[in-house]
Amino acid sequence: MELTDKYITKPDLFKQIEKGYRNVMDCLPVINATMLLNLLTAILQDHVEAQEVVDKPLFEKYFVYSLAWAIGGLFESEDREKLHQYFISRNAPLPNISA
């Protein structure tokens, strides 16, 4: 819940995307949420099978990576850069990029 509040709910990410970003194709927020969960599940699968505990900083990296692709995967380069800047503004654990 903490990460969804930080990155999705409190900044109202989907409303920001609706107003300031362009998707290559239309996509409902429920599809973005499903993609987020599918990506996160796939990333965590090896940890689950090995019965490893994922610490909070690593889980946040996985969550942000999954969210970035679930949402930004349908953006052109310019909007992906804007999304990256959004994550930086939320103090997300991301590397610097250049588009």
Rosetta constraint file for C-alpha pairs under 8 A:
AtomPair CA 1 CA 5 HARMONIC 6.10 0.50
AtomPair CA 2 CA 6 HARMONIC 6.17 0.50
AtomPair CA 3 CA 7 HARMONIC 6.01 0.50
AtomPair CA 3 CA 8 HARMONIC 7.78 0.50
AtomPair CA 3 CA 60 HARMONIC 7.19 0.50
AtomPair CA 3 CA 63 HARMONIC 7.79 0.50
AtomPair CA 4 CA 8 HARMONIC 5.05 0.50
AtomPair CA 4 CA 9 HARMONIC 5.99 0.50
AtomPair CA 5 CA 9 HARMONIC 4.63 0.50
AtomPair CA 5 CA 10 HARMONIC 5.23 0.50
AtomPair CA 5 CA 11 HARMONIC 7.80 0.50
AtomPair CA 6 CA 10 HARMONIC 6.19 0.50
AtomPair CA 6 CA 11 HARMONIC 7.21 0.50
AtomPair CA 6 CA 90 HARMONIC 7.26 0.50
AtomPair CA 7 CA 11 HARMONIC 6.62 0.50
AtomPair CA 7 CA 13 HARMONIC 7.04 0.50
AtomPair CA 7 CA 87 HARMONIC 7.64 0.50
AtomPair CA 7 CA 90 HARMONIC 6.95 0.50
AtomPair CA 8 CA 12 HARMONIC 5.65 0.50
AtomPair CA 8 CA 13 HARMONIC 4.89 0.50
AtomPair CA 8 CA 14 HARMONIC 7.24 0.50
AtomPair CA 9 CA 13 HARMONIC 6.66 0.50
AtomPair CA 12 CA 16 HARMONIC 6.46 0.50
AtomPair CA 13 CA 17 HARMONIC 6.17 0.50
AtomPair CA 14 CA 18 HARMONIC 6.09 0.50
AtomPair CA 14 CA 29 HARMONIC 6.97 0.50
AtomPair CA 15 CA 19 HARMONIC 6.32 0.50
AtomPair CA 16 CA 20 HARMONIC 5.83 0.50
AtomPair CA 16 CA 21 HARMONIC 7.57 0.50
AtomPair CA 17 CA 21 HARMONIC 4.96 0.50
AtomPair CA 17 CA 22 HARMONIC 7.66 0.50
AtomPair CA 18 CA 22 HARMONIC 7.83 0.50
AtomPair CA 21 CA 75 HARMONIC 7.67 0.50
AtomPair CA 21 CA 79 HARMONIC 6.05 0.50
AtomPair CA 22 CA 75 HARMONIC 6.36 0.50
AtomPair CA 22 CA 76 HARMONIC 7.62 0.50
AtomPair CA 22 CA 79 HARMONIC 7.06 0.50
AtomPair CA 23 CA 27 HARMONIC 7.59 0.50
AtomPair CA 23 CA 74 HARMONIC 5.25 0.50
AtomPair CA 23 CA 75 HARMONIC 4.92 0.50
AtomPair CA 23 CA 76 HARMONIC 7.26 0.50
AtomPair CA 24 CA 74 HARMONIC 5.42 0.50
AtomPair CA 24 CA 75 HARMONIC 5.78 0.50
AtomPair CA 24 CA 76 HARMONIC 6.75 0.50
AtomPair CA 25 CA 74 HARMONIC 6.83 0.50
AtomPair CA 27 CA 31 HARMONIC 6.46 0.50
AtomPair CA 27 CA 32 HARMONIC 7.26 0.50
AtomPair CA 28 CA 32 HARMONIC 6.77 0.50
AtomPair CA 29 CA 33 HARMONIC 6.17 0.50
AtomPair CA 30 CA 34 HARMONIC 6.14 0.50
AtomPair CA 31 CA 35 HARMONIC 6.13 0.50
AtomPair CA 32 CA 36 HARMONIC 6.14 0.50
AtomPair CA 32 CA 70 HARMONIC 5.34 0.50
AtomPair CA 32 CA 71 HARMONIC 5.84 0.50
AtomPair CA 33 CA 37 HARMONIC 6.30 0.50
AtomPair CA 33 CA 70 HARMONIC 7.32 0.50
AtomPair CA 34 CA 38 HARMONIC 6.10 0.50
AtomPair CA 35 CA 39 HARMONIC 6.02 0.50
AtomPair CA 35 CA 66 HARMONIC 7.95 0.50
AtomPair CA 35 CA 70 HARMONIC 5.16 0.50
AtomPair CA 36 CA 40 HARMONIC 6.08 0.50
AtomPair CA 36 CA 63 HARMONIC 7.96 0.50
AtomPair CA 36 CA 66 HARMONIC 5.33 0.50
AtomPair CA 36 CA 67 HARMONIC 5.35 0.50
AtomPair CA 36 CA 69 HARMONIC 7.67 0.50
AtomPair CA 36 CA 70 HARMONIC 5.08 0.50
AtomPair CA 37 CA 41 HARMONIC 5.94 0.50
AtomPair CA 37 CA 66 HARMONIC 7.79 0.50
AtomPair CA 38 CA 42 HARMONIC 6.21 0.50
AtomPair CA 39 CA 43 HARMONIC 6.22 0.50
AtomPair CA 39 CA 66 HARMONIC 5.48 0.50
AtomPair CA 39 CA 70 HARMONIC 7.68 0.50
AtomPair CA 40 CA 44 HARMONIC 6.13 0.50
AtomPair CA 40 CA 62 HARMONIC 6.66 0.50
AtomPair CA 40 CA 63 HARMONIC 6.43 0.50
AtomPair CA 40 CA 66 HARMONIC 5.73 0.50
AtomPair CA 41 CA 45 HARMONIC 6.02 0.50
AtomPair CA 43 CA 62 HARMONIC 7.15 0.50
AtomPair CA 44 CA 48 HARMONIC 6.24 0.50
AtomPair CA 45 CA 49 HARMONIC 6.17 0.50
AtomPair CA 46 CA 50 HARMONIC 6.14 0.50
AtomPair CA 47 CA 51 HARMONIC 5.87 0.50
AtomPair CA 47 CA 52 HARMONIC 4.96 0.50
AtomPair CA 47 CA 53 HARMONIC 7.05 0.50
AtomPair CA 47 CA 54 HARMONIC 7.25 0.50
AtomPair CA 48 CA 52 HARMONIC 6.20 0.50
AtomPair CA 54 CA 58 HARMONIC 6.41 0.50
AtomPair CA 54 CA 59 HARMONIC 6.11 0.50
AtomPair CA 55 CA 59 HARMONIC 6.14 0.50
AtomPair CA 56 CA 60 HARMONIC 6.12 0.50
AtomPair CA 57 CA 61 HARMONIC 6.42 0.50
AtomPair CA 58 CA 62 HARMONIC 6.32 0.50
AtomPair CA 59 CA 63 HARMONIC 6.02 0.50
AtomPair CA 60 CA 64 HARMONIC 6.04 0.50
AtomPair CA 60 CA 93 HARMONIC 7.52 0.50
AtomPair CA 61 CA 65 HARMONIC 6.04 0.50
AtomPair CA 61 CA 92 HARMONIC 7.74 0.50
AtomPair CA 61 CA 93 HARMONIC 5.96 0.50
AtomPair CA 61 CA 94 HARMONIC 7.50 0.50
AtomPair CA 62 CA 66 HARMONIC 6.08 0.50
AtomPair CA 63 CA 67 HARMONIC 6.03 0.50
AtomPair CA 64 CA 68 HARMONIC 5.88 0.50
AtomPair CA 64 CA 92 HARMONIC 7.04 0.50
AtomPair CA 64 CA 93 HARMONIC 7.69 0.50
AtomPair CA 65 CA 69 HARMONIC 6.39 0.50
AtomPair CA 66 CA 70 HARMONIC 5.92 0.50
AtomPair CA 67 CA 71 HARMONIC 6.03 0.50
AtomPair CA 67 CA 72 HARMONIC 7.86 0.50
AtomPair CA 68 CA 72 HARMONIC 5.25 0.50
AtomPair CA 68 CA 73 HARMONIC 7.29 0.50
AtomPair CA 68 CA 83 HARMONIC 7.55 0.50
AtomPair CA 68 CA 84 HARMONIC 7.85 0.50
AtomPair CA 69 CA 73 HARMONIC 4.72 0.50
AtomPair CA 71 CA 75 HARMONIC 7.70 0.50
AtomPair CA 72 CA 79 HARMONIC 7.63 0.50
AtomPair CA 72 CA 80 HARMONIC 5.62 0.50
AtomPair CA 72 CA 83 HARMONIC 6.89 0.50
AtomPair CA 73 CA 80 HARMONIC 7.96 0.50
AtomPair CA 75 CA 79 HARMONIC 5.62 0.50
AtomPair CA 75 CA 80 HARMONIC 5.77 0.50
AtomPair CA 76 CA 80 HARMONIC 6.23 0.50
AtomPair CA 77 CA 81 HARMONIC 6.26 0.50
AtomPair CA 77 CA 99 HARMONIC 6.57 0.50
AtomPair CA 78 CA 82 HARMONIC 6.47 0.50
AtomPair CA 78 CA 99 HARMONIC 7.49 0.50
AtomPair CA 79 CA 83 HARMONIC 6.11 0.50
AtomPair CA 80 CA 84 HARMONIC 6.11 0.50
AtomPair CA 81 CA 85 HARMONIC 6.26 0.50
AtomPair CA 81 CA 98 HARMONIC 7.85 0.50
AtomPair CA 81 CA 99 HARMONIC 6.62 0.50
AtomPair CA 82 CA 86 HARMONIC 6.21 0.50
AtomPair CA 83 CA 87 HARMONIC 6.34 0.50
AtomPair CA 84 CA 88 HARMONIC 6.28 0.50
AtomPair CA 85 CA 89 HARMONIC 6.13 0.50
AtomPair CA 86 CA 90 HARMONIC 6.47 0.50
AtomPair CA 87 CA 91 HARMONIC 6.45 0.50
AtomPair CA 87 CA 92 HARMONIC 5.25 0.50
AtomPair CA 87 CA 94 HARMONIC 7.65 0.50
AtomPair CA 88 CA 92 HARMONIC 5.41 0.50
AtomPair CA 88 CA 93 HARMONIC 7.72 0.50
AtomPair CA 88 CA 94 HARMONIC 7.10 0.50
